[in-house]
Amino acid sequence: MKTITTEYNFPVELQPVMTLNPTKGSDIIGGRLAVVRQDNGATLGIVSDKYELLRHGQVIDAFRNALSNVNHEEKIQIANEGSSLFATYKLPGKTIEVRKGDLVSLQFVVKNSYNGTNALQIMLGAFRLVCTNGMTIGRQFFNFSQKHIGSNGGVSIEIIKEKVEFLTDQFTKVLPYMQEMSRHELSNSSEELFNLENEPLPKYLVNVARELYEKDKDYTRWGFYNGLTNAITHSMKHESPAAALNYGKLAWELAQRI
């Protein structure tokens, strides 16, 4: 197993939220708690008092256990002082052929947070072998989430295994979509296709995607999609797992609109 990691398994705990009262000392704010790193004292989020911690380490341990008998490559990233976790798991042994010589391997995209903005999310992804660009398939396409409210404070290995098996099965069902994209030739000029001024994509990434589309001369929906995902994977000026994930979902949506 190939592993690229950042420090994600730091201690965190829930603490009361207080205000400084100049006349009678501190006041505790009811209904709210702070998620605090114990190694450096950083506050990672303010959450409801019903919030239950689902620690990054629990998520990673559960995924590693679920994939213990499967060849995989793991990459872990954290952002915002550790409040957000992003992990990808490539399964090079699980591949589909979109068209002759164009292989795509299964990839899971995992997201967890301590700031109350997101549940644990496990999304279906893919990794195109010919140009090593990652893809997130769909905006809400084959997506599993577990809220931090009302959970048991942990993540079941059996649930993770169940979702891994489900998404692995769904991966093969995405093949017809991709094959249709590779057969759908586009008559639009690249200027028309990449006129994305009203979309939340940085202009420089759109320009890179357009250059790749024109260079590859694959004038299909698949070529358009791969131009975008290639630019997102390799040409972002500032590494941001959250932005890359959102741009990847948008790329799929744009390709479906054509």
N, C-alpha and C positions, 0 to 999 in steps of 0.2 A: 504494500500500500504506500503510495506517495502522499506525503502530508505537508501542507504549507500552513503554518499556524501563526496567530497572534495571541497575545495574552487575553484569554476570555474567561478563565475560571477563577476570577477574583471573588472574595467574599462580599456579599451584600446582605442588608437587612432592612426591615421596615422600621421607621422611627416616627414619633409624633411630629406634627407640624406646629410650630409656635411663632407667635409674634412678640415683639418687645413692647411692653407697656410701660411708659415712663413713670406712672404713678403706683402701680401695684405689681410690677414684674412681668413675667411672661404669661401670655394667654395661649392655651392649646386650642387649635382650630379643629372643631369636631368634623368628623366624616372624611378627613383627609389624612394621608400618610406620605412620608417621604421615603423614596428608595435611595439608600445611602451606601456607597462603597466603603468597606471597612479598612481597606489598605491605604486610602488617601483622603477619605472624608468627603469625596465629591458627591453631590446630590444629583442623581441620575433622572429623577422624575418625581412628580407629585401625583398621587393616585388616590382612588377611593379607598375607604377603610374596608371594603369588601374584597379588595384586590389580594390575590395570593401569588406569591413569588413563584415563578417558573424559571429556575436559574439556567443560565447559558450552559453550564456544565452538565446539568441534567439532560438537556436537549441533545448535546453532542454525545454524551455517553449512551443515550438511548439509540441514536442513529448508528453509532459505531457497533453497538450490540446487534441491531437489526441487520446490519450489512456485514457482520463478522465472517460469513461464509461466502461473500460475494466480492470479487475483485473490484476495487473502486479507488478513486483518487479524491482526496479531501482537501478543500481549501476553506479556511476560516478567516473572516475579517470582522473587526469590530469598529464602530464609529461612535461619535458623540460621547467620548470619554468612556465608552463601554456600554452605553445605554442600549445600543442596537447591535445585534449579532446577525451576520450574514454568512451562511455556509453553503458550499456547493459540493455535490457528490457526483462525480462522473463515473459511469459504469461502462467501460470500454467494451465489455463483452456483450452488452445489450445494444445492438445496432439494427438499423433499418436502412434500406437502400432506396433513396428518393428517385434516383435514376441511375443509369449505369455509371459506376465509379464515384457516385456522390453519396457517401455514407454519413449517417447521423447517429450518434450514440446517445443513450439515455443519460439525463442529468437531472438531479433533484436540486431545487433551490429552497433553502430553509432560512426563515427569518424569525427572530425573537426580539423582544424589547423589554426594557424596564421602565419605560416612560408612560405606559398606559395607552399609547397610540395604536398599538397593534397586538393582535393575538399571535400565538405561534402559528406560522404559516408554512406549509409544505406545498411547493408548486412544481408542476411538471415542466422540465426544461429539456434542452437538447444541446448537443455539441457537434458542430459540423466538422468532420475530420479533414476535409480537403483544404480548409483555410483556418482551422482552429478557432472559429468564432462561436461564442455561446449564444443560446437563444432561450427566451422565456416564452413558452407556447401559450398565448392567450392572455387576456386581461383578467378574466375570472374563469379560465379554462382548466378543469381538473385541478382544483385547489382545495386543500384541507386546512382548516384552522381550528385551534383550541384556545378559547378565551382564558385569561388569567382569573376571571371572576367565576366562582362556582366550580373551579377545578379542584383536584385533590392536592394541589401544591406540587404536583409532579407530572411527568408524562409517561404513560404506560409503554413499555417496550413492545408489548403485544399490539397496541394500537398503532405504533409506528410501523411495525412489521406489516400489519394489515393494510395501512395506507401505502407503504412501499409496494406491496404486491398489487394493490389496486391501480396505482399510477403506472407501474410497469406494464400491466395489461392494457391500460388506456394508451400507452405510448404507441403500441402497434396500430391502434385505431386512428391515430393522427396521420398515419402514412398516406391514406387516400387524399387528405387535405393537401399534404405537401406535394404529392404526385400531381394533383390537379393544378397546384400553383406552378409547377415546373413545366406543365403543358400549355398554360394560359399565356399566349404571346400577347405582348402589348404594342399597340400602334402609337401610343402617346409618345411625344418627345420627352427626353430626359428633363427639359426645362419645365414641362407640364407636370411630370410625375413628382419632381422634387421641389415643386412650388408649395412649400410647407410652412409658409410664414405664420399661419394661424395655429400651428401645432407647437406644443411646448418642447421642441427640440432645438438645441443650440444651432445657430446658423452654420458654424464651422463644421459640425458633425454632418449636417445635411449636405454641405459642399463635398466633404470627404466621401460620403455615401454615393453621391452622384458621380464623382470621379471613378469610384470602384465599379459602379454599374456600367459606365461607359467603357472602362478598361476591359471588363470581363465579357462584354458584348452578349450577355445573357438577358435578352429583352423579354423576360417573362416576369410574372408576379414573384416567382421564386428568386429570380435575379434581383428584383427590386428589394425584396425582404432581406436577402443576404448582403446587399450593399449597405443597408441600414445596420444590420446586426454586426457586420464586420467593422464598420466605423465605430459603433458603440463599444465593441469589445477591445479594439486596438488603438483608438485615436482620441479617447477622452483626455482633455488637458489636466483635469483634476480627478484623481481616483475617488469615486463615490459609489459604493455598492448600491445604495438606495436609489440614486439617480439612474444608474445603469439598469437596475431592475425595472424601474418605471419606463425608461426609454425602450427597453426590450419588449415590454407588454404593448406599448404604443406601436412599435414596429409591426408586430403581428396584426394589430387592429387595422393599421393603414394598409397592409398588404391584402387584408380581407375586403377592404372597401373598394379596391380598384375594380 
